[in-house]
Amino acid sequence: MMKQSAWLNIRSMFEAGDVVHFYSSLAGKGKYHICLIVGCADGIHEFLFVNSSGGYDGDITFSDGEIPGLPKSKTESTSVSFSQLIRVKANKMALWNPEVKGAVPPEIIERLLEHAKHVPTLNVRERTRVVLSLESILAKQK
């Protein structure tokens, strides 16, 4: 079990609305993510995947440079995936060396929020969590 102080250090490393780079066990390599929830009651962080190109159901695409902290893509665009939520336990996150690369600006959060309200790829519970998280991020930014 992870010590409380270690969990607090991870928690302070990033916050909801940040662009975070860390190892993805799903992709088998380092990936960029948008943080939605930091260590909710069960100590699990939640993220959206960021990809260099679209193609998955539920994706929303942005031009290079719209989301700070992301490298330029060969496709000149970036897709935020709504096909699944990435959930990472705090003790795993500590092993994956998360790095904050930037913060998603309010105008992009607004677009993500509008997309999330109607995205068919998340179930009702997931969609509700994503919408509430994005609304909370937006409220803190304004």
N, CA and C atoms as a LAMMPS dump frame, in Angstrom:
ITEM: TIMESTEP
0
ITEM: NUMBER OF ATOMS
426
ITEM: BOX BOUNDS ff ff ff
-5.0000000000000000e+02 5.0000000000000000e+02
-5.0000000000000000e+02 5.0000000000000000e+02
-5.0000000000000000e+02 5.0000000000000000e+02
ITEM: ATOMS id mol type element x y z
1 1 1 N 0.843 -1.19 0
2 1 2 C 0 0 0
3 1 3 C 0.884 1.249 0
4 2 1 N 0.474 2.239 -0.744
5 2 2 C 1.245 3.466 -0.868
6 2 3 C 1.031 4.357 0.357
7 3 1 N 2.09 4.962 0.832
8 3 2 C 1.982 5.859 1.978
9 3 3 C 1.175 7.093 1.592
10 4 1 N 0.463 7.644 2.543
11 4 2 C -0.359 8.826 2.314
12 4 3 C 0.467 9.991 1.769
13 5 1 N 1.683 10.2 2.283
14 5 2 C 2.501 11.328 1.828
15 5 3 C 2.893 11.173 0.36
16 6 1 N 3.158 9.944 -0.082
17 6 2 C 3.497 9.718 -1.49
18 6 3 C 2.297 10.028 -2.368
19 7 1 N 1.102 9.628 -1.926
20 7 2 C -0.105 9.921 -2.685
21 7 3 C -0.326 11.422 -2.793
22 8 1 N -0.074 12.143 -1.718
23 8 2 C -0.237 13.593 -1.747
24 8 3 C 0.755 14.242 -2.707
25 9 1 N 1.984 13.724 -2.789
26 9 2 C 2.958 14.255 -3.737
27 9 3 C 2.497 14.059 -5.17
28 10 1 N 1.954 12.882 -5.483
29 10 2 C 1.429 12.625 -6.827
30 10 3 C 0.271 13.564 -7.097
31 11 1 N -0.597 13.709 -6.13
32 11 2 C -1.772 14.551 -6.299
33 11 3 C -1.366 15.991 -6.606
34 12 1 N -0.307 16.463 -5.975
35 12 2 C 0.091 17.856 -6.181
36 12 3 C 0.857 18.061 -7.486
37 13 1 N 1.217 16.972 -8.148
38 13 2 C 1.984 17.078 -9.382
39 13 3 C 1.143 17.596 -10.547
40 14 1 N -0.123 17.278 -10.573
41 14 2 C -0.994 17.734 -11.656
42 14 3 C -2.39 17.937 -11.1
43 15 1 N -3.204 18.625 -11.882
44 15 2 C -4.577 18.861 -11.461
45 15 3 C -5.503 18.73 -12.647
46 16 1 N -6.773 18.672 -12.365
47 16 2 C -7.772 18.548 -13.417
48 16 3 C -7.615 19.703 -14.401
49 17 1 N -7.612 19.369 -15.677
50 17 2 C -7.43 20.365 -16.729
51 17 3 C -6.023 20.403 -17.286
52 18 1 N -5.098 19.689 -16.646
53 18 2 C -3.712 19.649 -17.13
54 18 3 C -3.544 18.633 -18.246
55 19 1 N -2.592 18.913 -19.132
56 19 2 C -2.114 17.949 -20.115
57 19 3 C -0.955 17.227 -19.432
58 20 1 N -1.073 15.908 -19.314
59 20 2 C -0.097 15.125 -18.57
60 20 3 C 0.449 14.012 -19.468
61 21 1 N 1.761 13.864 -19.475
62 21 2 C 2.408 12.783 -20.231
63 21 3 C 2.844 11.707 -19.247
64 22 1 N 2.476 10.465 -19.529
65 22 2 C 2.927 9.338 -18.714
66 22 3 C 2.785 8.052 -19.502
67 23 1 N 3.415 7.004 -18.998
68 23 2 C 3.375 5.692 -19.638
69 23 3 C 1.94 5.176 -19.655
70 24 1 N 1.53 4.65 -20.798
71 24 2 C 0.202 4.062 -20.931
72 24 3 C 0.341 2.565 -21.12
73 25 1 N -0.233 1.807 -20.207
74 25 2 C -0.185 0.352 -20.353
75 25 3 C -1.033 -0.097 -21.536
76 26 1 N -2.044 0.663 -21.893
77 26 2 C -2.873 0.318 -23.057
78 26 3 C -2.099 0.475 -24.36
79 27 1 N -1.319 1.541 -24.457
80 27 2 C -0.556 1.805 -25.679
81 27 3 C 0.841 1.183 -25.642
82 28 1 N 1.329 0.875 -24.445
83 28 2 C 2.665 0.31 -24.307
84 28 3 C 3.776 1.322 -24.504
85 29 1 N 3.457 2.602 -24.326
86 29 2 C 4.446 3.674 -24.486
87 29 3 C 3.927 4.929 -23.793
88 30 1 N 4.766 5.953 -23.75
89 30 2 C 4.345 7.225 -23.183
90 30 3 C 3.272 7.864 -24.05
91 31 1 N 2.233 8.403 -23.414
92 31 2 C 1.136 9.054 -24.131
93 31 3 C 0.752 10.333 -23.395
94 32 1 N 0.084 11.202 -24.119
95 32 2 C -0.454 12.429 -23.545
96 32 3 C -1.904 12.183 -23.15
97 33 1 N -2.303 12.828 -22.054
98 33 2 C -3.648 12.671 -21.513
99 33 3 C -4.139 14.027 -21.008
100 34 1 N -5.445 14.181 -20.936
101 34 2 C -6.042 15.342 -20.283
102 34 3 C -6.624 14.849 -18.968
103 35 1 N -6.173 15.447 -17.878
104 35 2 C -6.628 15.039 -16.552
105 35 3 C -8.034 15.574 -16.294
106 36 1 N -8.927 14.678 -15.902
107 36 2 C -10.293 15.051 -15.55
108 36 3 C -10.504 15.086 -14.052
109 37 1 N -9.991 14.065 -13.376
110 37 2 C -10.195 13.922 -11.932
111 37 3 C -8.877 13.51 -11.3
112 38 1 N -8.513 14.177 -10.222
113 38 2 C -7.3 13.82 -9.477
114 38 3 C -7.72 13.085 -8.216
115 39 1 N -7.313 11.818 -8.132
116 39 2 C -7.503 11.007 -6.929
117 39 3 C -8.825 11.175 -6.236
118 40 1 N -9.907 10.854 -6.936
119 40 2 C -11.21 10.935 -6.29
120 40 3 C -11.222 10.038 -5.057
121 41 1 N -12.334 9.864 -4.418
122 41 2 C -12.425 9.177 -3.126
123 41 3 C -11.715 7.827 -3.109
124 42 1 N -11.688 7.131 -4.235
125 42 2 C -11.047 5.82 -4.282
126 42 3 C -9.575 5.893 -4.671
127 43 1 N -9.01 7.102 -4.751
128 43 2 C -7.592 7.259 -5.083
129 43 3 C -7.274 6.992 -6.539
130 44 1 N -8.268 7.099 -7.394
131 44 2 C -8.07 6.849 -8.822
132 44 3 C -8.164 8.166 -9.584
133 45 1 N -7.186 8.382 -10.458
134 45 2 C -7.184 9.545 -11.339
135 45 3 C -7.879 9.148 -12.639
136 46 1 N -8.567 10.099 -13.271
137 46 2 C -9.231 9.813 -14.546
138 46 3 C -8.751 10.786 -15.605
139 47 1 N -8.563 10.249 -16.818
140 47 2 C -8.009 11 -17.94
141 47 3 C -8.727 10.671 -19.234
142 48 1 N -8.586 11.582 -20.189
143 48 2 C -8.931 11.319 -21.586
144 48 3 C -7.623 11.127 -22.341
145 49 1 N -7.591 10.149 -23.243
146 49 2 C -6.442 9.932 -24.121
147 49 3 C -6.339 11.055 -25.139
148 50 1 N -5.118 11.414 -25.496
149 50 2 C -4.872 12.356 -26.588
150 50 3 C -4.088 11.597 -27.66
151 51 1 N -4.56 11.659 -28.887
152 51 2 C -3.909 10.97 -30.006
153 51 3 C -3.5 11.969 -31.075
154 52 1 N -2.524 11.585 -31.885
155 52 2 C -2.047 12.489 -32.936
156 52 3 C -2.96 12.482 -34.155
157 53 1 N -3.857 11.543 -34.235
158 53 2 C -4.814 11.545 -35.337
159 53 3 C -6.106 10.918 -34.858
160 54 1 N -7.19 11.271 -35.528
161 54 2 C -8.495 10.74 -35.171
162 54 3 C -8.705 9.356 -35.753
163 55 1 N -9.93 8.956 -35.768
164 55 2 C -10.241 7.67 -36.342
165 55 3 C -11.028 6.766 -35.426
166 56 1 N -11.134 7.151 -34.166
167 56 2 C -11.908 6.349 -33.227
168 56 3 C -13.265 7 -33.005
169 57 1 N -14.27 6.175 -32.79
170 57 2 C -15.589 6.713 -32.48
171 57 3 C -15.491 7.591 -31.244
172 58 1 N -16.155 8.716 -31.281
173 58 2 C -16.185 9.608 -30.135
174 58 3 C -15.076 10.637 -30.087
175 59 1 N -14.127 10.582 -31.029
176 59 2 C -13.023 11.549 -31.039
177 59 3 C -13.511 12.956 -31.364
178 60 1 N -12.797 13.927 -30.831
179 60 2 C -12.957 15.322 -31.24
180 60 3 C -11.553 15.808 -31.599
181 61 1 N -11.452 16.505 -32.722
182 61 2 C -10.146 16.869 -33.265
183 61 3 C -9.901 18.366 -33.169
184 62 1 N -8.641 18.706 -32.853
185 62 2 C -8.19 20.092 -32.743
186 62 3 C -6.96 20.272 -33.611
187 63 1 N -6.718 21.488 -34.052
188 63 2 C -5.512 21.799 -34.82
189 63 3 C -4.308 21.844 -33.893
190 64 1 N -3.139 21.512 -34.437
191 64 2 C -1.899 21.644 -33.665
192 64 3 C -1.836 23.031 -33.041
193 65 1 N -1.403 23.092 -31.8
194 65 2 C -1.223 24.365 -31.115
195 65 3 C -2.427 24.819 -30.309
196 66 1 N -3.591 24.232 -30.532
197 66 2 C -4.771 24.651 -29.764
198 66 3 C -4.709 24.189 -28.311
199 67 1 N -4.048 23.066 -28.08
200 67 2 C -3.914 22.545 -26.724
201 67 3 C -2.456 22.676 -26.314
202 68 1 N -2.146 23.6 -25.411
203 68 2 C -0.761 23.825 -24.994
204 68 3 C -0.115 22.579 -24.395
205 69 1 N 1.168 22.424 -24.697
206 69 2 C 1.93 21.327 -24.12
207 69 3 C 2.032 20.094 -24.986
208 70 1 N 1.275 20.063 -26.065
209 70 2 C 1.341 18.912 -26.96
210 70 3 C 2.342 19.183 -28.076
211 71 1 N 3.112 18.165 -28.464
212 71 2 C 4.045 18.363 -29.578
213 71 3 C 3.29 18.463 -30.895
214 72 1 N 3.953 19.025 -31.892
215 72 2 C 3.347 19.078 -33.229
216 72 3 C 3.174 17.658 -33.736
217 73 1 N 2.095 17.465 -34.461
218 73 2 C 1.768 16.148 -34.992
219 73 3 C 2.042 16.093 -36.492
220 74 1 N 2.387 14.926 -37.005
221 74 2 C 2.574 14.751 -38.449
222 74 3 C 1.289 15.059 -39.204
223 75 1 N 0.166 14.838 -38.531
224 75 2 C -1.135 15.074 -39.161
225 75 3 C -1.604 16.522 -39.008
226 76 1 N -0.843 17.313 -38.252
227 76 2 C -1.178 18.704 -37.942
228 76 3 C -2.479 18.838 -37.153
229 77 1 N -2.864 17.755 -36.501
230 77 2 C -4.056 17.795 -35.665
231 77 3 C -3.876 16.855 -34.477
232 78 1 N -4.721 17.054 -33.497
233 78 2 C -4.72 16.251 -32.28
234 78 3 C -6.146 15.848 -31.991
235 79 1 N -6.34 14.595 -31.641
236 79 2 C -7.673 14.119 -31.286
237 79 3 C -7.725 13.763 -29.813
238 80 1 N -8.802 14.156 -29.176
239 80 2 C -9.058 13.756 -27.806
240 80 3 C -10.091 12.641 -27.893
241 81 1 N -9.744 11.514 -27.309
242 81 2 C -10.579 10.324 -27.427
243 81 3 C -11.62 10.249 -26.319
244 82 1 N -12.843 9.994 -26.726
245 82 2 C -13.936 9.752 -25.787
246 82 3 C -14.421 8.311 -25.916
247 83 1 N -13.547 7.432 -26.416
248 83 2 C -13.944 6.031 -26.557
249 83 3 C -13.846 5.279 -25.241
250 84 1 N -12.998 5.758 -24.339
251 84 2 C -12.906 5.17 -23.011
252 84 3 C -12.221 6.149 -22.073
253 85 1 N -12.531 6.03 -20.801
254 85 2 C -11.851 6.828 -19.784
255 85 3 C -10.652 6.047 -19.291
256 86 1 N -9.552 6.737 -19.114
257 86 2 C -8.347 6.11 -18.577
258 86 3 C -8.36 6.331 -17.073
259 87 1 N -8.385 5.239 -16.324
260 87 2 C -8.414 5.296 -14.865
261 87 3 C -7.11 4.704 -14.348
262 88 1 N -6.406 5.469 -13.512
263 88 2 C -5.103 5.039 -13.003
264 88 3 C -5.074 5.201 -11.488
265 89 1 N -4.738 4.117 -10.788
266 89 2 C -4.589 4.192 -9.337
267 89 3 C -3.367 5.041 -8.993
268 90 1 N -3.448 5.722 -7.879
269 90 2 C -2.373 6.63 -7.462
270 90 3 C -1.026 5.921 -7.355
271 91 1 N -1.004 4.691 -6.845
272 91 2 C 0.276 3.992 -6.7
273 91 3 C 0.882 3.633 -8.052
274 92 1 N 0.066 3.342 -9.052
275 92 2 C 0.576 3.087 -10.412
276 92 3 C 1.098 4.389 -11.025
277 93 1 N 0.365 5.462 -10.819
278 93 2 C 0.758 6.745 -11.388
279 93 3 C 2.156 7.137 -10.925
280 94 1 N 2.471 6.843 -9.685
281 94 2 C 3.794 7.175 -9.157
282 94 3 C 4.899 6.467 -9.938
283 95 1 N 4.614 5.269 -10.411
284 95 2 C 5.602 4.49 -11.172
285 95 3 C 5.75 4.977 -12.614
286 96 1 N 4.745 5.658 -13.123
287 96 2 C 4.713 6.038 -14.539
288 96 3 C 5.247 7.442 -14.805
289 97 1 N 5.832 8.073 -13.8
290 97 2 C 6.493 9.377 -13.944
291 97 3 C 5.668 10.413 -14.714
292 98 1 N 4.53 10.797 -14.173
293 98 2 C 3.713 11.79 -14.88
294 98 3 C 4.414 13.144 -14.951
295 99 1 N 4.29 13.781 -16.098
296 99 2 C 4.846 15.126 -16.297
297 99 3 C 3.765 16.049 -16.834
298 100 1 N 3.544 17.16 -16.153
299 100 2 C 2.607 18.16 -16.647
300 100 3 C 3.268 18.886 -17.81
301 101 1 N 2.567 18.937 -18.928
302 101 2 C 3.105 19.579 -20.129
303 101 3 C 2.4 20.891 -20.451
304 102 1 N 1.221 21.096 -19.883
305 102 2 C 0.47 22.314 -20.147
306 102 3 C -0.891 22.235 -19.481
307 103 1 N -1.678 23.25 -19.706
308 103 2 C -3.046 23.292 -19.176
309 103 3 C -3.99 23.584 -20.33
310 104 1 N -5.107 22.907 -20.341
311 104 2 C -6.085 23.084 -21.419
312 104 3 C -6.824 24.401 -21.189
313 105 1 N -6.823 25.284 -22.183
314 105 2 C -7.483 26.591 -22.012
315 105 3 C -9.014 26.476 -21.964
316 106 1 N -9.668 27.47 -21.359
317 106 2 C -11.129 27.428 -21.195
318 106 3 C -11.896 27.199 -22.493
319 107 1 N -11.467 27.806 -23.586
320 107 2 C -12.218 27.639 -24.837
321 107 3 C -12.166 26.191 -25.343
322 108 1 N -11.099 25.488 -25.052
323 108 2 C -11.008 24.069 -25.437
324 108 3 C -11.829 23.223 -24.467
325 109 1 N -11.787 23.556 -23.176
326 109 2 C -12.626 22.851 -22.198
327 109 3 C -14.092 22.985 -22.596
328 110 1 N -14.503 24.177 -23.026
329 110 2 C -15.892 24.382 -23.463
330 110 3 C -16.243 23.476 -24.636
331 111 1 N -15.353 23.346 -25.595
332 111 2 C -15.6 22.466 -26.751
333 111 3 C -15.645 21.003 -26.329
334 112 1 N -14.749 20.609 -25.43
335 112 2 C -14.767 19.242 -24.915
336 112 3 C -16.078 18.965 -24.174
337 113 1 N -16.515 19.94 -23.392
338 113 2 C -17.75 19.806 -22.627
339 113 3 C -18.951 19.616 -23.547
340 114 1 N -19.075 20.446 -24.555
341 114 2 C -20.196 20.324 -25.496
342 114 3 C -20.164 18.977 -26.207
343 115 1 N -18.978 18.534 -26.568
344 115 2 C -18.826 17.228 -27.218
345 115 3 C -19.223 16.101 -26.262
346 116 1 N -18.77 16.192 -25.018
347 116 2 C -19.024 15.144 -24.025
348 116 3 C -20.517 14.965 -23.74
349 117 1 N -21.274 16.033 -23.82
350 117 2 C -22.701 15.963 -23.506
351 117 3 C -23.46 15.035 -24.451
352 118 1 N -22.935 14.829 -25.647
353 118 2 C -23.669 14.064 -26.654
354 118 3 C -22.879 12.891 -27.22
355 119 1 N -21.69 12.638 -26.707
356 119 2 C -20.847 11.585 -27.272
357 119 3 C -21.493 10.214 -27.009
358 120 1 N -21.631 9.399 -28.052
359 120 2 C -22.311 8.109 -27.885
360 120 3 C -21.411 6.984 -27.363
361 121 1 N -20.122 7.231 -27.24
362 121 2 C -19.18 6.158 -26.908
363 121 3 C -19.002 5.918 -25.409
364 122 1 N -19.506 6.812 -24.589
365 122 2 C -19.431 6.629 -23.136
366 122 3 C -20.807 6.233 -22.619
367 123 1 N -20.822 5.379 -21.606
368 123 2 C -22.119 5.049 -21.01
369 123 3 C -22.589 6.235 -20.169
370 124 1 N -23.802 6.169 -19.682
371 124 2 C -24.404 7.308 -18.973
372 124 3 C -23.571 7.701 -17.753
373 125 1 N -23.109 6.728 -16.992
374 125 2 C -22.312 7.024 -15.795
375 125 3 C -21.005 7.722 -16.175
376 126 1 N -20.298 7.204 -17.181
377 126 2 C -19.04 7.812 -17.619
378 126 3 C -19.279 9.214 -18.163
379 127 1 N -20.299 9.351 -19.004
380 127 2 C -20.598 10.657 -19.594
381 127 3 C -20.894 11.676 -18.504
382 128 1 N -21.651 11.276 -17.507
383 128 2 C -21.975 12.179 -16.396
384 128 3 C -20.717 12.608 -15.668
385 129 1 N -19.813 11.668 -15.38
386 129 2 C -18.554 12.008 -14.696
387 129 3 C -17.716 12.967 -15.533
388 130 1 N -17.633 12.707 -16.843
389 130 2 C -16.84 13.572 -17.721
390 130 3 C -17.448 14.971 -17.771
391 131 1 N -18.748 15.053 -17.949
392 131 2 C -19.414 16.366 -18.025
393 131 3 C -19.219 17.128 -16.717
394 132 1 N -19.447 16.48 -15.585
395 132 2 C -19.269 17.157 -14.295
396 132 3 C -17.82 17.594 -14.083
397 133 1 N -16.883 16.759 -14.493
398 133 2 C -15.455 17.106 -14.359
399 133 3 C -15.107 18.315 -15.208
400 134 1 N -15.552 18.313 -16.461
401 134 2 C -15.251 19.441 -17.352
402 134 3 C -15.927 20.723 -16.874
403 135 1 N -17.16 20.624 -16.365
404 135 2 C -17.831 21.801 -15.802
405 135 3 C -17.055 22.344 -14.611
406 136 1 N -16.537 21.464 -13.773
407 136 2 C -15.753 21.881 -12.604
408 136 3 C -14.452 22.563 -13.026
409 137 1 N -13.784 21.992 -14.011
410 137 2 C -12.54 22.591 -14.525
411 137 3 C -12.824 23.984 -15.07
412 138 1 N -13.877 24.097 -15.845
413 138 2 C -14.247 25.382 -16.451
414 138 3 C -14.578 26.42 -15.384
415 139 1 N -15.298 26.015 -14.358
416 139 2 C -15.663 26.945 -13.27
417 139 3 C -14.417 27.458 -12.55
418 140 1 N -13.431 26.596 -12.346
419 140 2 C -12.197 27.008 -11.682
420 140 3 C -11.351 27.939 -12.559
421 141 1 N -11.472 27.776 -13.864
422 141 2 C -10.678 28.616 -14.777
423 141 3 C -11.253 30.012 -14.939
424 142 1 N -12.523 30.173 -14.701
425 142 2 C -13.167 31.48 -14.922
426 142 3 C -13.158 32.343 -13.688
